[in-house]
Amino acid sequence: MNIIIPQNIYATFFALSLPDSQKEKIMVKESSLIVQELEKNKDDIGFIPSFDLLRHPEIYISKKIAISFDGLLSNSYLYFMPEQNNLDKILLHGDITSNDLLLTKILFPEQYGVEPEIALDTQAIDFENNNYLIVGIENDIHPITNNGISFSDHVAELIDYPYVNFVLASYNKESLVEFEENLTNLNEQINKNLQEYLGKLKLEAKLNDLIVDNISSVYFDFTKNEKEALDELLKLPYYHGITEDLVEVKFA
């Protein structure tokens, strides 16, 4: 059994919190490909973007573990071009997921009253001439502590709940239940060992401080509040006419 995680800071914190015997099973993949990996081996488990449940409602998810945000920390950050009068276009850059694509289409009409063109981008970053949503590990090298705006904070404001970005999933219910059985109080464990984990990541000092000051806005334990949050989040594409049906989540 493999444990597949996306390449981002918060999934890394989760991986570092695992027993040594489990760390050996970690695989890192692009977020958008993790469901495909789980399909190849139904016993594997992995963190998938929560909106992947829209296309894969048959997959089981954990009752105990997820990665959720409600504040300045986020896996995705918005960067707006200086001195612009009209928000015409946003480039999606980095480890793009279904969440980033669909929520960008939903968020801007709701909160800004505009419908910018959304385009995927693989070119060199040009903050002076483009607006961006940058996703995943690339935010480690860009100045989020200067002008990056937490995408998660906007989503949480929209639904009045934390933003459940990633859920722990598997096609094998028993595999998932067995894995999570001994994992409890992840928030407490990660907070306790945060300095040790950050030492392994070797992040830029300002980003390091931002995480230390705001780690309480990241949730690894999947409580009743996050379950309600996921339910509200998954309704958004239906209410906005993007999907035709509401999704019923299958918990392990």
N, C-alpha and C positions, 0 to 999 in steps of 0.2 A: 504493500500500500504506500503510495506517495502522497505527500502533503504539498499542494501546489498553491503558491502565493504570487500576487502581483509584485512588481518591483517598485515598492514605495516605502517610505519611512515607517508607516504604522503597521503594515504587514510584517516588516522586519522586526519591530518590537514584539509582535505576537510570536514570531519564529524564535526569537531569542529567549522568550519566556518558557518555551517547551522543555521537557526533560531531554537530556543528551541523546537518549535512544531514539527520540522522535526527530531531533534536529537532523539526523543523518538521512531522513526521508524527504527533506524539503527540496522542492523544485521551484524555480522562479521562471515565470512566463509572462508574456504580454497579457494584460487583463482581458482583452477581447478574445483570447484564444483558450482561456482556462476551461470553459465549458466543453470545448472540443476535446481537450485532454481528458476530462472526466468521462466523456462518451467513449473514449478508446479503452479505458480501464474503469469499469463500473465500481471497483472497490476503492479507487482513489477519492480523496476529498480535497477541496480547495475553496479559496475565497473567490467568489464570482461577483461582478457588479450586480446590484440588486435588480436593475431593469432587465437583466438577462432572464429573469423569471418570466417575463412577458412572452418570451419565445420558447422557454423550456419549463412550463408549469409542472412537468412530471418529476422534476428533480426534488430531492428532499433537502431541507435546510435545518441547521442547528437551532435548537430552542435556547441555547446557552451563550453562543458566541457570534459576534458580528463586529464590524468596524463602523462606528457612527460618529458624527461630528455635530457640534452645536456652538460654533464660535469662530475665533480667528484662525484656528488650525483647520487644514483642509488638504485633500489630495489634489484639488484643482484650484487654480487661482486665476482671476480676471486681471488683465492689464489693459488699461484704456489709454489710447493715444492722447497726448496732451493737446489742449486747446482746440478740440473738435466741436463743431456745432451740431452735427448729425451723426448718430450711431448707425452707420449703414452696413457694416460688415464686421464679423468676428471670425477670426481664424482659430481653429481647434488644432492644438499642437501637443505632441507627446503621446502618452499611453492612453489614447482615446478609447472610451467605452460607450456602451449604449446609454448609460446615465448622462454622460456629458453631452452627447448629441441631442437627446430628447429633452433634457432639462433646460438646455440653452434655448431650444425652440419654445418652451413653455414659459420660462422665467422672464424673458425680456418683454413680451407683450403684457404679462401680468404686472411686473414691477416697474417697468420703464415706459410702457405704452408705445413701444417700437417693435418692429419685426425685422431685425437686421438679417442680411444674407449670412448663412452659416457655411463655412468651407473648411475642409481638411487641409492641413498645411505641413509640408516637410522641408521647407526652405529655412535658411538661417533666420534667426529671430531679428526683427527690426521694430523695436518699440516705438520709434519716432513716427513711423508711417503705417502702423497696423494696430488693431485691437486684437487681443488674444485671450483664449482660455487655454492655459497650459496645464497639462495633466501629468501627475506622477513625479518620478524622480527628477525630471528636468527642472522642477521648481527649486531644487536644492542649489542650483547654480545661478538662478536669476534672483533679482532683488525683491523678493516678496516682503521683506521687512521694510522696504522703502515705499513701494507703490502697488504691490500685489493685494488684491481684494479677495477674501475668502469666498469661494463659490458655495461652500457648505453653509456659511452663515446666511446667504441669500435663500438657499433652499429651505433651511430650518425656519426662517422667517415666513416663507410662503406657506408652509404646512403647519406651523406652530408646534413642531416636534423636532427632535434631533433628525439629522439627515443620515439614514442608514445607507451608506455608500457600498459596502461589501457584506455579503452573507456567506457563511460557511456552508458548503453544499456537497452532496454526493448522490449518485444514483443508487447507492447501496445504503439503505437505512441503518442496517446493523453496523456497518463500518463506521458510520458517522456517530452513532450512539456510543460505540466502544471507544472511539477516539476522544470524545468530549467528556467521558465519564469522570475522569480524574482532573479535569481542568475547571477550577473554580476560582472566583475572586481574581479574575485576570486584571481588572483595573487596579486593584490593590497591589498585585505582584509587579505590574509594570511601573507603577508610580514608585514603588519601593526601590526598584533596580534601574530607574531611568538614567541616572548618571553613568552607570556602568554600560548601559546599552548605547547611550550617546557617545561614549568614549570609543566604542567599536565602530560607530558610523563616521566619526571625524567630520562633522558638518561645520559650515562656516559659523563663526562665533555668534553673530546676531541671530541666525536661525536657531542655533542651539538654545540661546536665551529665550527666544519666542516660544519654543516647545516647552521648556521648563516652566515658563510663566503661565502657559495655557493648556497644559496636558489634561487638566480636569475637564476640558470641553471635548475630550475624545473618550468614547465609550467602547470597551471591548466586551463587556458583559451585556448579554442580550436580555434585558428585563421586559416587564410588561409594557413599560413606556416605549421602548424601542419596537416592540411588536406592533403597538398601535401606530407608531411612526411609519413602519414599513407598510402597513395597511393603507394609510393616507397617501403615502408616496406612490404606491402602485395604482392608485385610483386616478392620478393626474393625467396619464396618457389617454385614459378612457374619457374623462371629462373634457379633454381638449380635442377629441375626435381623432387621435392618433392610432388608437387601438379600438377594436370593435367589441371586445369582451373584457370584463373584469377578471382578474386572476385570483384563484384560490390557492394559497400557499400550502405546501405539504411539509409539515414539521416532522422531524424524525422523532 
